[in-house]
């Protein structure tokens, strides 16, 4: 499209708006000539709009042809009807609306004249009863209101439903549904002008559920059984429509099978009249504005320059506009004049299309002149660019001449570059050869260490925090050997729980040290001077349980000489119930009785014995799973689980724990067998760390005892451990990482010693930069300072390896110590100083930070 169509002038906008308004006015006037089309579109909107379900205040009772309500085809039994009306009124129904057929004379089988009189009397007493105008005069006089069942339906123009307009609501006779509502609140029957009520063509099961639909047979059974409360729950404060199958269809000759039941029509008519929920035409001014808005969107779309995004945006805007206005119509119960609005938009599109064609034809000559001017301008620009290109060619010729003059200089530079590259390649080759030699030496060292004895006293352990070091010393005093932070935290919790009187429950796999922790709990408790009695619950036979646990008196049974039970033996002390999860279900109740009141009966004695005992239990079973399976009493479980401590299996503990426990068992077994010279090889320690140990610490102790007994020499190798290869996993990642880190540190330290702690020379050999070597030496220095308790000279001597390098190393260590906590900074706490160190030493390997933290703690403690 041409340049002039890319935007709108004010004049064009005003002209277009006037044209759109003109089209809308013509279309709304033109629609009066074809009202039938507008009527069809209104019926379509009524048919496709969402319908409201009946309110829960309306209850429908349907009587089938075979029920007790009928005495013949379509004829109601007035005695049954009289009883039903009375029962519904007693149930608290607000309005009773029987849509029944009662005609004179009333036969005796239908209740006779006396039944009719009783029905009229009951109706008069009930008060709020509405009958059709087809019932006898006696019922009309007794009823509060009467209504007409026939509805003036325009069936020929129906589209999936029925439509009421203003004229059809000016009924000559009050419809039955409106009569029901008017009996609640008396007022003049009227409707809004040009209003519509839309009733759907079918009654869905969901609508029946919402309107509390019932069968007469079920309701009559409740009446006969005298279930007044149930009747009151169903019908209290409800409008009750009572109808039969014969009243389900319309009496109009044009009615079809799919037509709605007459009872449902009147129920919906009552709800619409009560809620004033009529469907009315949309306001004329709003409809006119909507048509103008759509027309404006079409004008913008047709007069704008074509663009996929612009056209898409306008289409989305039009769809949103349509959706908003139609949703507004559904919410407001409006009917839109779709014919008038569509004609307005169509006229706008046709008019704007014709205008575009006319404008295009009238501007062809003007567009040709513009294109010729543009062509002339481009020709002038081309001439200027050709002249500029010739100037650039001359400059290029001069540059080439100058380049030829400098060729000798470039040749010299290329020779120097080639020489440098050769030297670099040679240096890199030497570096690769050095790395290969280092790897070979490391492999050879690894093979040698598999058979060399390891002195664990010289082992380098991970540095623990101050708190963990205190817990380590305390736990060792109670034979709990560990450096694992998880186990140390567990021991810390044990210390807190031990001083209380609540029962303790230790969970964990077999061989994880539950009894060791139980003894520690006793030793840490106020009862440590009392006895500690350990009982294996799984080893006591059921018939001996009471005698073993509670004791028995002399003569309690044949051969009984009297015995003190475990409970009495543990008086003022601790009773450890091991394997408490294996206790049979019938014996659990006996243990629970003691735990509840602290008393028990000796076997053969009627007097109750009370003891003061702290209960500590342990099991390798999942007691929660046992409780869910019904194999363990839930009340006993909750009695025992006041404080629960779960011991981790050996495979989940740190590699340091594997080595410490193995060394402990080695020294113990070697002493028993007079083999004090025994030691582990590095290969044996690696195997101990890598093994899964399904039997945990107990299996480790037996494995070490067997290896000590079968060892051929002073070194226990991996083969002599006789471990199952199927249960050997990969070495723990942390163990591998720490071990590789320690070996790397050792390699760096050896290289530094060989080059007299020259950082640059060491970095060149290792292929690193100087900063990396400095950080490694700094980490080694912090570790040495920690091992020497802050003695700089001792740490320097340990690192230097040769006295002639001590002074150099000592100077560097003092520099590192001064930078650890600079005097120029003031820290409010130890944590703040540690956080600052982590920022400043961010390239320091993580394995050295525990040493840094310990040195900072020591510095703050000294000040």
Phi, psi and omega in degrees: 000151186288171184298326186289350180262003184285344180211176181245137169272166180298321181297317179296320180297315180295319179297317181295317179298318178298321179295319179296317179297319178300314180298320180295317179297317179297318183293320180291329175286323182292332183293337179290343178281340180230066183295334183296322180296317178298324179295318179299315180293327176295317178297323178298317177296319179297320183291324187260006178275152179294140182256142178277140176284161178297146177292153180290353178280352179254128181241132181250126177243117183253129179256123178282167183295334184263006183278172182288354182285345187247143176245003179185184182291110177075004183254130183275144173277113187293331179291317177296320179296320179296318179293323180293317180297317180296318181294320179294323178293319177295330179285352175096018178296136182283319178224136176246121185237084177282118175264076191245162175247106178236115182235151178271149355281155178268117182291163182295327180289342177260011177112342177069184182294325180295322178295323178295318179297317178297322178296318179295319180295317177298320178298317181294320179291321180293322175084292187275067180233134179238128179245159168293155180286001179270358182280165179299160185297330180298320178286326177299317181292326182281337184284153175289319179217158171231152182217162184264131183281328183289140177243135180284085185264133174271080189292327184296328181261012182286137175236091178067020180176197182231145185235131173248129173250190186297319182292322182287344176272354173272070189289139172293330177234144182292122177298153185300317181297319180289325178298325179296315181290321182292342176286340176278314182223111185285125175199171182286134180283114180210172179213159178297152178296140181055039179268158179224143171241121182257124179244126185292165185278344180223158175251110185284157175301325179297321179293325177296322179295316181298320182273013177055064180278135182224154171274141181298326181300318180292319181293318181294327177295321176297323179293316180295324181281354179071029181274079184291323181296319179294320177296318179296322179296326184276325193237000181296130179059032179247156169266117189252117173264122179248118184216167183241172180297330180290338178266008183282339184246157179285152177270356179293138180293341180270000183293149181243173181296325183279000180294151180289152178294147182298326179295319179294323178299314181291325177297315179291324176297321178295317180294318180295319181292320181292318182272355183056040184264067179268150175267123185237157176296148177297149178304141185300315183298319179294318178298319179297317179295322178298315179298318178296320180298314177299320179297319178296321177298318179295321179298313179299320181295321185276335183263353181274158175294139184294129176207135182300317182292320182293314179298317178298318179297318179294321178295317178298320178298317179299317180296318178297320179297316178299314182297317182297313183290323179288322174296322176298321178295318178296321181291321182272001183061046180254153171247125182273141174283079187296325182295312181296317181294320179294319178297321180298313179295319179298316178298322179297315181297315181295315181297316181291326176296316178297321180294319179299319179296317181294317180295321181298318181291324184284345184250011181297313181299318180297321179293325179295316179299318180297318181294322178295321177296318179296322180295318178298316180298318179295326177296318177297319179296324180295320179297317179298320181291326178294320177296320178294325179294320178297322177297320179294324179296320177297317178298322179296320179297319178295321180294322179295322178296316178296325179294321180294329178289331182265015182294323181294322178296318179296322180297319177297319179296322179294321178296318180295322179294318179298320179296317180296319179297322179296316178297320180297316179298319179296318180296318179295323177297318177297322178296317178296320178296320179296317178297321179296320179295321179297316179297319178296317179296321178296318177297317179296320178297320179297317179296319181293323182290342177296335183242357179271140179292147181252129176266102184289343178292336179262007183292147179259110181265158177296135183287129180264162177289170181300316180296317181293327178294322177295317177295325179298315180295319180293317182294323178298329179293339180249026176063023174261103186265115181192153166233009182282126180301326180295315180292324178295320176296323178296319178294324177298317177294325179297320179300319180292319183282335186294328184281354178269179180253002184285153177295149176248142177233117178261127177246151179156165181292167178297133176085015180270359176096030182295321181290327177297318178292324178296318177295324177295321178298321178294317183291333180271352186268165175297347181268014186299337178276351177271180182285153171242110183250124179253129182233127175271104185295330182286342183269353181269126177290151186300320184287344179255004188299309183294320180295322180287317186278316185260341184086171178214157180266167180295132179084008180296330176206175185299123178085002181287127180248004180094132183209140177274127182284172181298324182296315179293325180295331182267014182302135183065018180223213185236134176249116181262113181262095180278149181054044181292341178286345180270004181291129180299156186297322183288337179271345180295326180295324180292321177292322181297322182298320178292319182295334183284318185237357178074010180239158180204167177251126169296151176295123181089007182230134181272338182286146179275132178254131179249139178227158177251101187227138172267124183266126172235122184241159179211149177200153175258007180265158173273096186295327178297319177294322178295322179295315179297328180279354179082012181265355181218138183291132181291323181292323177293321179300315181288336174291325185274336190266040176297311174232121183248127177237120182258118181273131181285150175292162184298326182294338180267356180272165186293154177302331179298324178294321177302314184289318180296316179294319179298318179295321178298312181292326179296314181295322180294311182291323179295324178293321179295326183257012176058047179234060186292345184274359185289147176208161178272147168276164179297323178297321178295318179295319177299321179293320179297320180291323185279338185290148184281334179051069179297333177269005175060218188294325180298317179294321178298316180297316180292324179295318180293320179298320179293318180296322178296320182291328186256005183293137181269336183222193183282352182243128177271117182266175180297322182295324183286347174285336177054050179276150179286117183295333179293339180256011179268117179263177174295150180300143181308139183300318181295319179298316180296316182298314181294319182294317178295321178298318179294322179292322178295319177299318179297321179294317180297318181296319179296320179294321177297318179296321181293329182254025172055038178058034172275111186297317184294315180295319179296318180297322180295320180292318183281347183078021179254176171267165184300322182298322180294317179297321180297318180295323179294316179294325179296317178296317177298323179294316178298320179295318179294321178296324177293316181295329182264013178059035176087004180281107185295317182296316180295320179295319179295321179295322180292325181280320188294319181075342180218133186298335182288345179258000186298318184295320179297313182292321181298322178297318179294320181295321178296322177297317180295320180295320179294325179282346182296310176230088184298142179289341181283349182247149177241122182252139180279338182205168177296319182298322178295320178294320180294318179298320179293322178297321180296326177289315183286327181253043186293340178270000179285134178304142186298331183293345181264352183290328173303323177293322177298314181297320181294321178294322178293318177301316181295321179297316179292324179293327181288332181268000000 
